[in-house]
């Protein structure tokens, strides 16, 4: 399925998403069909709107920076080679 013939390339260009077809020619016909179906089901203008809104919110001066909100992951949810020797064998098997 040719993205130009289906109008997909035009929709992507209008939304600034042409890069999604960058490796089109390296895909098999089946992969091209799958990608076409996936992309045709997306509303790129809506997605771009979500992105713009998120960028506006993250750059707003009244909001604190992400680094200030970040906290270390709680120790109990992390595994450690030095702390969890009994789990080491299981991890190696995986």
C-alpha positions as CSV (number, residue, x, y, z in Angstrom):
1,X,0.0,0.0,0.0
2,X,1.5,3.3,-1.1
3,X,1.3,6.1,1.5
4,X,1.1,8.7,-1.3
5,X,-1.8,7.0,-3.0
6,X,-3.7,6.5,0.2
7,X,-3.3,10.1,1.2
8,X,-1.4,9.1,4.3
9,X,1.8,10.8,3.3
10,X,-0.1,14.1,2.9
11,X,-1.8,13.8,6.3
12,X,1.5,13.1,7.9
13,X,3.2,16.1,6.2
14,X,0.4,18.4,7.3
15,X,0.9,17.3,10.9
16,X,4.7,17.5,10.7
17,X,5.0,13.8,11.1
18,X,6.5,12.8,7.7
19,X,9.5,11.2,9.6
20,X,7.2,8.3,10.4
21,X,7.6,7.1,6.8
22,X,11.4,7.4,6.9
23,X,12.1,3.7,6.7
24,X,9.0,2.8,4.6
25,X,11.0,1.1,1.8
26,X,12.8,-1.1,4.3
27,X,9.5,-2.6,5.5
28,X,8.0,-5.8,4.0
29,X,4.6,-5.3,2.3
30,X,2.9,-6.9,5.3
31,X,4.7,-4.5,7.7
32,X,3.8,-1.6,5.4
33,X,0.1,-2.6,5.6
34,X,0.3,-2.9,9.4
35,X,1.9,0.5,9.7
36,X,-0.6,2.1,7.3
37,X,-3.5,0.7,9.3
38,X,-2.0,2.0,12.6
39,X,-1.2,5.4,11.2
40,X,-4.6,5.8,9.5
41,X,-6.3,5.2,12.9
42,X,-4.5,8.2,14.5
43,X,-5.7,11.8,14.7
44,X,-2.3,13.6,14.3
45,X,-3.8,17.0,14.9
46,X,-5.2,15.9,18.2
47,X,-1.9,14.2,19.2
48,X,0.0,17.4,18.3
49,X,-2.5,19.4,20.4
50,X,-1.8,17.1,23.4
51,X,1.9,17.5,22.9
52,X,1.7,21.3,22.7
53,X,-0.5,21.5,25.8
54,X,2.0,19.3,27.7
55,X,4.9,21.4,26.6
56,X,3.1,24.6,27.7
57,X,2.4,23.1,31.0
58,X,5.9,21.9,31.5
59,X,7.5,25.2,30.6
60,X,5.1,27.3,32.6
61,X,7.0,29.4,35.2
62,X,4.4,28.8,37.9
63,X,5.2,25.0,37.9
64,X,8.3,23.7,39.5
65,X,10.9,22.0,37.3
66,X,10.8,18.2,36.9
67,X,14.1,17.8,38.7
68,X,12.6,19.5,41.8
69,X,9.7,17.0,41.8
70,X,11.8,13.9,41.3
71,X,12.5,11.6,44.3
72,X,14.6,8.5,44.6
73,X,12.9,5.2,44.0
74,X,12.0,3.5,47.3
75,X,14.6,1.0,48.3
76,X,12.1,-1.8,48.8
77,X,11.1,-1.9,45.1
78,X,14.7,-2.0,43.9
79,X,16.8,-5.1,43.7
80,X,20.5,-5.0,44.5
81,X,23.3,-7.4,43.7
82,X,25.0,-6.6,47.0
83,X,21.8,-6.6,49.1
84,X,19.8,-9.4,47.5
85,X,22.2,-12.2,47.1
86,X,19.5,-14.9,47.3
87,X,17.8,-13.4,44.3
88,X,20.9,-13.2,42.2
89,X,20.7,-16.7,40.9
90,X,17.1,-16.2,39.8
91,X,18.0,-13.0,38.0
92,X,20.9,-14.7,36.2
93,X,18.6,-17.5,35.0
94,X,16.2,-14.9,33.6
